[in-house]
Amino acid sequence: MSFLAHPVRGLRAEGRIAAVDLTWNAAPWVPLVDHFEVYAARDRAPRENADTLLARTLYPHFTHAVLGPHAVTWHYRVVAVMASGARGRAATARATTSASYAAGRPVAVVGEFDHKGLEFALSPAGSSRYLATFPDGVDYRYGQSTPGTHWPYLHPGPSDGWAGRRSHRFALRFALDAAPAADLGFALWLTDTHATIPGRAVLALNGTEVSEIAFEKGATKGSLEGDATRPGNPLKPSFVELPLPADAFTSGENVLTLEKTDGSWHAYDAIGVFAPR
């Protein structure tokens, strides 16, 4: 540490589903900060070495992402490195991510909640074959259908000329021995969405609308690649999670539908219905 180097002040860490957001105070102009180094470890405050170096950033914030569906605790250390090479006093913090519905007991699932969409049909760059392969959308039966054949990696919308400029409905069918006594959870994980017109979709269960989903803007790279865990990847994952009311389910076959009614495509990581463990 040098007295000619700025200490990191005000470090805060906030967990959410599959990510931790780190923020700290901006450094004064003099002496000039070249960059900040972010270190991370699961079990204790990390030492400053190559094994724990998570990122270098020019900005007083960083998001540690693609951390999976379970609640996990991460420890962080952030240090300012001056243009001279001097290193300031580090700050430490820790945060626990929020557990996703996908950490529960699966009722009906398509794909793996692993920040990748490579297991889906046409992935990673076969959108040109979508209309020929799925002219009527998707009708997927849990336990019989497979993602690699029956569920495409992209879900197009009315703005997509390559998919006919119309809405597309994806259905997930699954059987229950009895209607649940309590609400179940819906988890929709995306590897990416369109950067300017991610659009909206209507989520329905057994013909009754549950919610209209407005998608976050992505990076428009998910039509060509599907691995958000690859270092340096350009993808921008996002998540939609909400409760499904118990009284909307029935014994026997249930049908969950997602119809893209506005905007452009979203790219799947996984989608599913879960019960608490």
VEXTIKE-842845 format. One record per residue (C-alpha): residue number from 1; residue in three letters; x, y, z. Coordinates in pm, 1 decimal. Layout:
residues N
<seq->NUM, type->ALA, east->X, north->Y, up->Z>
...
This chain:
residues 277
<seq->1, type->MET, east->0.0, north->0.0, up->0.0>
<seq->2, type->SER, east->119.5, north->354.7, up->-76.6>
<seq->3, type->PHE, east->11.5, north->685.1, up->77.3>
<seq->4, type->LEU, east->12.6, north->813.3, up->-282.0>
<seq->5, type->ALA, east->-264.0, north->567.9, up->-367.3>
<seq->6, type->HIS, east->-635.6, north->596.4, up->-296.9>
<seq->7, type->PRO, east->-806.6, north->352.5, up->-60.9>
<seq->8, type->VAL, east->-1133.3, north->204.0, up->-183.6>
<seq->9, type->ARG, east->-1418.9, north->353.9, up->15.4>
<seq->10, type->GLY, east->-1786.5, north->273.3, up->45.2>
<seq->11, type->LEU, east->-1772.9, north->-78.8, up->-95.2>
<seq->12, type->ARG, east->-2117.9, north->-236.4, up->-103.6>
<seq->13, type->ALA, east->-2220.8, north->-582.0, up->-225.1>
<seq->14, type->GLU, east->-2582.3, north->-674.5, up->-297.6>
<seq->15, type->GLY, east->-2693.1, north->-1020.7, up->-401.1>
<seq->16, type->ARG, east->-2976.9, north->-1105.8, up->-635.5>
<seq->17, type->ILE, east->-3066.9, north->-1410.2, up->-843.0>
<seq->18, type->ALA, east->-2746.0, north->-1555.8, up->-988.8>
<seq->19, type->ALA, east->-2545.6, north->-1234.8, up->-940.3>
<seq->20, type->VAL, east->-2386.3, north->-991.6, up->-694.6>
<seq->21, type->ASP, east->-2368.2, north->-618.2, up->-769.6>
<seq->22, type->LEU, east->-2062.7, north->-439.3, up->-630.3>
<seq->23, type->THR, east->-2042.7, north->-61.2, up->-601.4>
<seq->24, type->TRP, east->-1796.8, north->176.2, up->-433.6>
<seq->25, type->ASN, east->-1718.4, north->546.3, up->-422.7>
<seq->26, type->ALA, east->-1550.9, north->707.4, up->-720.4>
<seq->27, type->ALA, east->-1186.8, north->796.1, up->-656.7>
<seq->28, type->PRO, east->-1050.0, north->1153.6, up->-659.4>
<seq->29, type->TRP, east->-864.6, north->1265.5, up->-971.8>
<seq->30, type->VAL, east->-523.8, north->1297.4, up->-808.2>
<seq->31, type->PRO, east->-334.7, north->1073.0, up->-801.4>
<seq->32, type->LEU, east->-482.0, north->917.6, up->-1115.9>
<seq->33, type->VAL, east->-641.9, north->573.9, up->-1082.5>
<seq->34, type->ASP, east->-553.3, north->343.8, up->-1371.0>
<seq->35, type->HIS, east->-805.9, north->73.2, up->-1277.4>
<seq->36, type->PHE, east->-968.9, north->-118.5, up->-994.8>
<seq->37, type->GLU, east->-902.2, north->-486.9, up->-929.4>
<seq->38, type->VAL, east->-1184.4, north->-707.1, up->-798.9>
<seq->39, type->TYR, east->-1096.0, north->-1030.0, up->-617.2>
<seq->40, type->ALA, east->-1346.1, north->-1298.3, up->-512.0>
<seq->41, type->ALA, east->-1357.1, north->-1622.0, up->-312.3>
<seq->42, type->ARG, east->-1631.3, north->-1845.7, up->-177.6>
<seq->43, type->ASP, east->-1501.5, north->-1936.5, up->167.1>
<seq->44, type->ARG, east->-1320.7, north->-1627.2, up->304.1>
<seq->45, type->ALA, east->-1201.5, north->-1278.3, up->215.9>
<seq->46, type->PRO, east->-974.7, north->-1335.5, up->-84.8>
<seq->47, type->ARG, east->-606.4, north->-1263.7, up->-100.8>
<seq->48, type->GLU, east->-476.3, north->-1051.6, up->-386.9>
<seq->49, type->ASN, east->-341.8, north->-1309.9, up->-630.8>
<seq->50, type->ALA, east->-402.7, north->-1443.8, up->-979.8>
<seq->51, type->ASP, east->-625.2, north->-1726.2, up->-855.2>
<seq->52, type->THR, east->-878.0, north->-1491.0, up->-697.0>
<seq->53, type->LEU, east->-862.1, north->-1201.1, up->-947.5>
<seq->54, type->LEU, east->-1212.5, north->-1171.5, up->-1087.6>
<seq->55, type->ALA, east->-1186.6, north->-858.5, up->-1301.0>
<seq->56, type->ARG, east->-1017.1, north->-528.4, up->-1373.1>
<seq->57, type->THR, east->-1248.8, north->-234.3, up->-1429.8>
<seq->58, type->LEU, east->-1221.0, north->139.5, up->-1494.1>
<seq->59, type->TYR, east->-1548.4, north->209.0, up->-1315.4>
<seq->60, type->PRO, east->-1653.8, north->210.1, up->-947.8>
<seq->61, type->HIS, east->-1894.9, north->-79.5, up->-998.7>
<seq->62, type->PHE, east->-1892.2, north->-439.7, up->-1116.2>
<seq->63, type->THR, east->-2145.1, north->-721.9, up->-1145.1>
<seq->64, type->HIS, east->-2031.5, north->-1073.6, up->-1061.6>
<seq->65, type->ALA, east->-2277.5, north->-1275.8, up->-1267.6>
<seq->66, type->VAL, east->-2369.4, north->-1629.1, up->-1382.4>
<seq->67, type->LEU, east->-2359.6, north->-1767.6, up->-1026.7>
<seq->68, type->GLY, east->-2630.7, north->-2033.6, up->-1063.8>
<seq->69, type->PRO, east->-2978.6, north->-2083.1, up->-914.2>
<seq->70, type->HIS, east->-2883.4, north->-2164.2, up->-555.0>
<seq->71, type->ALA, east->-2813.9, north->-1912.3, up->-278.3>
<seq->72, type->VAL, east->-2435.7, north->-1881.1, up->-243.6>
<seq->73, type->THR, east->-2213.0, north->-1646.1, up->-43.0>
<seq->74, type->TRP, east->-1916.6, north->-1471.8, up->-204.5>
<seq->75, type->HIS, east->-1643.7, north->-1263.7, up->-42.5>
<seq->76, type->TYR, east->-1486.6, north->-970.4, up->-227.4>
<seq->77, type->ARG, east->-1181.3, north->-749.7, up->-210.7>
<seq->78, type->VAL, east->-1145.1, north->-436.5, up->-424.4>
<seq->79, type->VAL, east->-822.7, north->-235.7, up->-462.5>
<seq->80, type->ALA, east->-740.4, north->78.4, up->-661.8>
<seq->81, type->VAL, east->-427.6, north->67.6, up->-877.5>
<seq->82, type->MET, east->-275.3, north->405.2, up->-964.8>
<seq->83, type->ALA, east->-126.3, north->501.8, up->-1300.2>
<seq->84, type->SER, east->207.8, north->492.9, up->-1119.4>
<seq->85, type->GLY, east->150.5, north->130.1, up->-1027.0>
<seq->86, type->ALA, east->97.0, north->208.7, up->-657.6>
<seq->87, type->ARG, east->-182.7, north->13.5, up->-490.7>
<seq->88, type->GLY, east->-424.3, north->161.9, up->-239.7>
<seq->89, type->ARG, east->-574.3, north->8.9, up->72.7>
<seq->90, type->ALA, east->-831.8, north->-252.8, up->-23.0>
<seq->91, type->ALA, east->-1191.6, north->-275.4, up->94.0>
<seq->92, type->THR, east->-1377.4, north->-599.6, up->160.5>
<seq->93, type->ALA, east->-1742.4, north->-703.7, up->151.1>
<seq->94, type->ARG, east->-1954.2, north->-1013.2, up->112.6>
<seq->95, type->ALA, east->-2299.7, north->-1093.3, up->-20.3>
<seq->96, type->THR, east->-2532.4, north->-1388.5, up->-65.7>
<seq->97, type->THR, east->-2725.6, north->-1440.1, up->-386.3>
<seq->98, type->SER, east->-3102.1, north->-1493.1, up->-380.2>
<seq->99, type->ALA, east->-3222.4, north->-1847.0, up->-435.6>
<seq->100, type->SER, east->-3405.9, north->-1891.6, up->-763.4>
<seq->101, type->TYR, east->-3729.4, north->-2085.0, up->-793.9>
<seq->102, type->ALA, east->-3507.6, north->-2316.4, up->-1000.4>
<seq->103, type->ALA, east->-3337.4, north->-2425.5, up->-677.3>
<seq->104, type->GLY, east->-3663.4, north->-2594.8, up->-581.3>
<seq->105, type->ARG, east->-3809.2, north->-2931.7, up->-678.3>
<seq->106, type->PRO, east->-3868.7, north->-2948.8, up->-1054.4>
<seq->107, type->VAL, east->-4226.2, north->-3003.4, up->-1167.4>
<seq->108, type->ALA, east->-4167.7, north->-2944.8, up->-1539.0>
<seq->109, type->VAL, east->-3842.3, north->-2813.2, up->-1686.6>
<seq->110, type->VAL, east->-3697.1, north->-2748.4, up->-2030.7>
<seq->111, type->GLY, east->-3319.9, north->-2702.0, up->-2040.1>
<seq->112, type->GLU, east->-3055.0, north->-2662.3, up->-1772.4>
<seq->113, type->PHE, east->-3033.8, north->-2353.3, up->-1552.7>
<seq->114, type->ASP, east->-2664.0, north->-2314.6, up->-1625.9>
<seq->115, type->HIS, east->-2636.7, north->-1982.4, up->-1815.9>
<seq->116, type->LYS, east->-2607.1, north->-2170.7, up->-2145.8>
<seq->117, type->GLY, east->-2855.0, north->-2243.8, up->-2423.1>
<seq->118, type->LEU, east->-2651.9, north->-2492.2, up->-2623.2>
<seq->119, type->GLU, east->-2883.2, north->-2784.4, up->-2543.4>
<seq->120, type->PHE, east->-3174.2, north->-2636.4, up->-2741.7>
<seq->121, type->ALA, east->-3275.0, north->-2705.6, up->-3099.7>
<seq->122, type->LEU, east->-3097.9, north->-2499.4, up->-3370.3>
<seq->123, type->SER, east->-2847.9, north->-2360.5, up->-3116.4>
<seq->124, type->PRO, east->-2621.9, north->-2171.6, up->-3134.9>
<seq->125, type->ALA, east->-2680.6, north->-1997.1, up->-3469.5>
<seq->126, type->GLY, east->-2958.0, north->-2173.4, up->-3661.2>
<seq->127, type->SER, east->-3234.0, north->-1913.5, up->-3653.3>
<seq->128, type->SER, east->-3264.0, north->-1924.0, up->-4033.8>
<seq->129, type->ARG, east->-3410.1, north->-2275.6, up->-4000.0>
<seq->130, type->TYR, east->-3669.8, north->-2181.9, up->-3738.7>
<seq->131, type->LEU, east->-3975.1, north->-2145.5, up->-3964.9>
<seq->132, type->ALA, east->-3905.6, north->-2469.1, up->-4146.6>
<seq->133, type->THR, east->-3854.7, north->-2657.6, up->-3819.5>
<seq->134, type->PHE, east->-4120.3, north->-2493.5, up->-3598.9>
<seq->135, type->PRO, east->-4383.7, north->-2347.9, up->-3837.8>
<seq->136, type->ASP, east->-4656.3, north->-2367.2, up->-3571.8>
<seq->137, type->GLY, east->-4453.0, north->-2273.1, up->-3265.0>
<seq->138, type->VAL, east->-4375.2, north->-2525.2, up->-2992.6>
<seq->139, type->ASP, east->-4582.9, north->-2796.8, up->-2824.4>
<seq->140, type->TYR, east->-4353.9, north->-2964.4, up->-2570.4>
<seq->141, type->ARG, east->-4454.8, north->-3254.6, up->-2347.2>
<seq->142, type->TYR, east->-4243.0, north->-3284.4, up->-2032.4>
<seq->143, type->GLY, east->-4101.0, north->-3633.3, up->-1989.9>
<seq->144, type->GLN, east->-4138.1, north->-3717.0, up->-2359.4>
<seq->145, type->SER, east->-4002.6, north->-3424.3, up->-2563.3>
<seq->146, type->THR, east->-3636.3, north->-3321.4, up->-2562.8>
<seq->147, type->PRO, east->-3486.9, north->-2968.8, up->-2579.3>
<seq->148, type->GLY, east->-3246.3, north->-3058.1, up->-2858.6>
<seq->149, type->THR, east->-3532.8, north->-3155.8, up->-3088.2>
<seq->150, type->HIS, east->-3853.1, north->-2994.3, up->-2967.4>
<seq->151, type->TRP, east->-3766.0, north->-2652.5, up->-2817.9>
<seq->152, type->PRO, east->-3561.5, north->-2394.3, up->-3017.0>
<seq->153, type->TYR, east->-3304.0, north->-2170.5, up->-2855.4>
<seq->154, type->LEU, east->-3472.7, north->-1855.6, up->-2987.2>
<seq->155, type->HIS, east->-3832.4, north->-1749.8, up->-2928.0>
<seq->156, type->PRO, east->-3915.9, north->-1500.9, up->-3204.1>
<seq->157, type->GLY, east->-4164.3, north->-1216.3, up->-3198.6>
<seq->158, type->PRO, east->-4365.2, north->-1009.3, up->-3447.2>
<seq->159, type->SER, east->-4062.2, north->-793.2, up->-3529.4>
<seq->160, type->ASP, east->-3860.8, north->-1086.0, up->-3665.4>
<seq->161, type->GLY, east->-3878.8, north->-1116.6, up->-4043.5>
<seq->162, type->TRP, east->-3693.8, north->-1449.0, up->-4036.2>
<seq->163, type->ALA, east->-3985.6, north->-1590.6, up->-3833.9>
<seq->164, type->GLY, east->-4271.9, north->-1450.8, up->-4041.2>
<seq->165, type->ARG, east->-4331.4, north->-1124.3, up->-3849.0>
<seq->166, type->ARG, east->-4598.9, north->-1275.6, up->-3625.9>
<seq->167, type->SER, east->-4649.4, north->-1390.4, up->-3271.3>
<seq->168, type->HIS, east->-4521.9, north->-1734.2, up->-3168.5>
<seq->169, type->ARG, east->-4666.5, north->-1950.1, up->-2892.5>
<seq->170, type->PHE, east->-4460.5, north->-2204.1, up->-2698.6>
<seq->171, type->ALA, east->-4651.2, north->-2459.0, up->-2487.0>
<seq->172, type->LEU, east->-4514.3, north->-2675.1, up->-2204.1>
<seq->173, type->ARG, east->-4741.9, north->-2966.7, up->-2112.0>
<seq->174, type->PHE, east->-4699.7, north->-3160.3, up->-1788.2>
<seq->175, type->ALA, east->-4911.7, north->-3388.6, up->-1569.1>
<seq->176, type->LEU, east->-4988.5, north->-3357.4, up->-1197.6>
<seq->177, type->ASP, east->-5136.4, north->-3628.5, up->-979.2>
<seq->178, type->ALA, east->-5321.3, north->-3355.9, up->-789.1>
<seq->179, type->ALA, east->-5343.7, north->-2978.9, up->-788.5>
<seq->180, type->PRO, east->-5083.1, north->-2825.0, up->-553.1>
<seq->181, type->ALA, east->-5184.1, north->-2699.1, up->-210.8>
<seq->182, type->ALA, east->-4963.2, north->-2390.1, up->-243.8>
<seq->183, type->ASP, east->-4836.9, north->-2168.0, up->-523.6>
<seq->184, type->LEU, east->-4558.8, north->-2301.4, up->-744.8>
<seq->185, type->GLY, east->-4277.5, north->-2096.8, up->-894.0>
<seq->186, type->PHE, east->-4212.5, north->-2005.9, up->-1256.7>
<seq->187, type->ALA, east->-3851.7, north->-1949.5, up->-1366.3>
<seq->188, type->LEU, east->-3751.8, north->-1824.0, up->-1710.2>
<seq->189, type->TRP, east->-3377.8, north->-1773.7, up->-1760.1>
<seq->190, type->LEU, east->-3245.0, north->-1615.2, up->-2077.8>
<seq->191, type->THR, east->-2892.9, north->-1603.7, up->-2216.3>
<seq->192, type->ASP, east->-2972.7, north->-1285.9, up->-2408.4>
<seq->193, type->THR, east->-3244.9, north->-1068.4, up->-2563.2>
<seq->194, type->HIS, east->-3262.1, north->-817.1, up->-2845.8>
<seq->195, type->ALA, east->-3085.6, north->-493.2, up->-2751.6>
<seq->196, type->THR, east->-3351.9, north->-245.9, up->-2869.0>
<seq->197, type->ILE, east->-3683.7, north->-432.5, up->-2901.5>
<seq->198, type->PRO, east->-3680.2, north->-725.6, up->-2655.2>
<seq->199, type->GLY, east->-4059.3, north->-712.5, up->-2654.1>
<seq->200, type->ARG, east->-4329.6, north->-866.2, up->-2439.9>
<seq->201, type->ALA, east->-4492.2, north->-1204.7, up->-2392.7>
<seq->202, type->VAL, east->-4809.7, north->-1333.4, up->-2230.8>
<seq->203, type->LEU, east->-4767.4, north->-1613.4, up->-1979.0>
<seq->204, type->ALA, east->-5077.1, north->-1828.9, up->-1928.7>
<seq->205, type->LEU, east->-5158.9, north->-2144.0, up->-1733.5>
<seq->206, type->ASN, east->-5440.8, north->-2368.2, up->-1852.4>
<seq->207, type->GLY, east->-5578.3, north->-2088.7, up->-2067.8>
<seq->208, type->THR, east->-5578.5, north->-1822.2, up->-1794.8>
<seq->209, type->GLU, east->-5336.1, north->-1532.9, up->-1824.4>
<seq->210, type->VAL, east->-5092.6, north->-1516.2, up->-1533.6>
<seq->211, type->SER, east->-4878.5, north->-1221.2, up->-1635.9>
<seq->212, type->GLU, east->-4758.9, north->-1007.2, up->-1922.9>
<seq->213, type->ILE, east->-4380.3, north->-1018.0, up->-1922.9>
<seq->214, type->ALA, east->-4173.5, north->-721.1, up->-2039.9>
<seq->215, type->PHE, east->-3823.0, north->-840.0, up->-2126.3>
<seq->216, type->GLU, east->-3504.2, north->-654.2, up->-2040.2>
<seq->217, type->LYS, east->-3285.0, north->-519.9, up->-2319.0>
<seq->218, type->GLY, east->-2997.1, north->-752.8, up->-2399.1>
<seq->219, type->ALA, east->-2695.5, north->-744.4, up->-2626.8>
<seq->220, type->THR, east->-2837.7, north->-893.1, up->-2952.2>
<seq->221, type->LYS, east->-2560.2, north->-1154.6, up->-2957.1>
<seq->222, type->GLY, east->-2763.8, north->-1450.7, up->-2836.1>
<seq->223, type->SER, east->-2879.4, north->-1532.3, up->-3189.5>
<seq->224, type->LEU, east->-2524.3, north->-1639.6, up->-3271.7>
<seq->225, type->GLU, east->-2385.4, north->-1787.9, up->-2951.5>
<seq->226, type->GLY, east->-2528.0, north->-1945.5, up->-2640.4>
<seq->227, type->ASP, east->-2270.0, north->-1966.7, up->-2362.0>
<seq->228, type->ALA, east->-2286.2, north->-1682.5, up->-2109.5>
<seq->229, type->THR, east->-2020.7, north->-1849.5, up->-1892.5>
<seq->230, type->ARG, east->-1744.5, north->-1814.1, up->-2153.4>
<seq->231, type->PRO, east->-1490.2, north->-1550.8, up->-2042.4>
<seq->232, type->GLY, east->-1534.8, north->-1232.1, up->-2241.1>
<seq->233, type->ASN, east->-1865.9, north->-1340.2, up->-2391.3>
<seq->234, type->PRO, east->-2089.7, north->-1054.4, up->-2518.1>
<seq->235, type->LEU, east->-2419.6, north->-1195.4, up->-2389.1>
<seq->236, type->LYS, east->-2645.2, north->-1019.2, up->-2138.1>
<seq->237, type->PRO, east->-2845.8, north->-1277.9, up->-1938.9>
<seq->238, type->SER, east->-3172.6, north->-1188.9, up->-1768.7>
<seq->239, type->PHE, east->-3432.3, north->-1361.8, up->-1553.1>
<seq->240, type->VAL, east->-3809.0, north->-1366.8, up->-1506.4>
<seq->241, type->GLU, east->-3941.1, north->-1534.3, up->-1191.5>
<seq->242, type->LEU, east->-4291.8, north->-1517.4, up->-1045.8>
<seq->243, type->PRO, east->-4540.9, north->-1728.9, up->-851.8>
<seq->244, type->LEU, east->-4799.8, north->-1943.6, up->-1025.1>
<seq->245, type->PRO, east->-5127.4, north->-1954.1, up->-827.1>
<seq->246, type->ALA, east->-5217.3, north->-2294.5, up->-690.1>
<seq->247, type->ASP, east->-5580.7, north->-2263.9, up->-798.5>
<seq->248, type->ALA, east->-5476.2, north->-2228.9, up->-1163.6>
<seq->249, type->PHE, east->-5345.9, north->-2588.5, up->-1168.9>
<seq->250, type->THR, east->-5549.6, north->-2904.2, up->-1208.6>
<seq->251, type->SER, east->-5500.4, north->-3275.7, up->-1163.3>
<seq->252, type->GLY, east->-5401.4, north->-3440.7, up->-1487.2>
<seq->253, type->GLU, east->-5255.3, north->-3241.4, up->-1777.6>
<seq->254, type->ASN, east->-5156.7, north->-2879.8, up->-1730.0>
<seq->255, type->VAL, east->-5046.6, north->-2645.2, up->-2007.7>
<seq->256, type->LEU, east->-4815.3, north->-2349.1, up->-1953.7>
<seq->257, type->THR, east->-4791.4, north->-2119.1, up->-2255.4>
<seq->258, type->LEU, east->-4565.1, north->-1827.3, up->-2341.2>
<seq->259, type->GLU, east->-4670.7, north->-1623.8, up->-2644.3>
<seq->260, type->LYS, east->-4439.4, north->-1352.7, up->-2777.1>
<seq->261, type->THR, east->-4682.9, north->-1077.4, up->-2870.2>
<seq->262, type->ASP, east->-4451.0, north->-781.5, up->-2923.5>
<seq->263, type->GLY, east->-4094.2, north->-704.9, up->-3027.0>
<seq->264, type->SER, east->-3810.8, north->-936.6, up->-3121.0>
<seq->265, type->TRP, east->-3662.5, north->-1262.8, up->-2996.8>
<seq->266, type->HIS, east->-3534.7, north->-1384.2, up->-2661.6>
<seq->267, type->ALA, east->-3278.9, north->-1665.3, up->-2622.8>
<seq->268, type->TYR, east->-3340.3, north->-1947.2, up->-2375.1>
<seq->269, type->ASP, east->-3118.8, north->-2067.2, up->-2093.4>
<seq->270, type->ALA, east->-3404.0, north->-2269.2, up->-1936.2>
<seq->271, type->ILE, east->-3769.6, north->-2249.7, up->-1841.3>
<seq->272, type->GLY, east->-3959.2, north->-2440.7, up->-1574.3>
<seq->273, type->VAL, east->-4212.4, north->-2481.3, up->-1296.7>
<seq->274, type->PHE, east->-4089.2, north->-2562.2, up->-946.4>
<seq->275, type->ALA, east->-4221.0, north->-2655.8, up->-603.3>
<seq->276, type->PRO, east->-4044.8, north->-2568.1, up->-277.6>
<seq->277, type->ARG, east->-3807.3, north->-2833.7, up->-147.8>
